[in-house]
Amino acid sequence: MSTPPRPRLFHVERTADPAVLRFVCHHPALTAAAPGRRATSTETPLHALVVEGSIDDIAVRDGDVFVRAADPAAWATLAPRVRAALLAELEHLDAGESADHWLLHADAASPAPSIAEIQEIVDTAAGAVIAAHGGTITVTSVDRATVVLRPEGACDGCHRSDDTLLGAIAPAIRSAHPDIVEIALGTRPEAARQPRPASEPVRLPRRIRPAGRGSCH
């Protein structure tokens, strides 16, 4: 008698950017994988979503898979499709395909920018406005796919900081470094992975509402 497969621990969280969802897969092979952007192999369900233009980017960090939608409003119908595709990929990993599986290998097309480079972009994009109102935003962590920012002063806990991130800082960072998939707010990389009030688990397939918006000024 064959052993029934174990239930797959899996949930979805919002991030500071409404276009990006974090798929928390709890798979040991992914936990050990190098952080960075991923190029899907052909003939996979996720690759089909990339080809049709629904998904712009995929990245892995600390065992989680970050997916950027071409249209944030599409997540209500797109998230269940991405979830099903990732569950299929996890089945491939369980079947012993870990060594060559595309999710485990970072796209080395471009090196990660330095913290100093990203901080200069942040300061140019929004530093003067933020400083004028008693706040700062400090870059705390950078890898090939993720930037973590720490709001301080008047920006710390400000419910309008997300709009500054989305409206000014994130576009400037991605314009200079297109491989950056996730731009998160947190005190350190580990903190950025914890659910925030705007990053609670997403219950599928109900409509996903974007994180709160406003501007930190």
Order of alpha helices (4+ residues) and beta strands (2+ residues): beta-beta-alpha-beta-alpha-beta-beta-alpha-alpha-alpha-beta-beta-alpha-alpha-beta-alpha
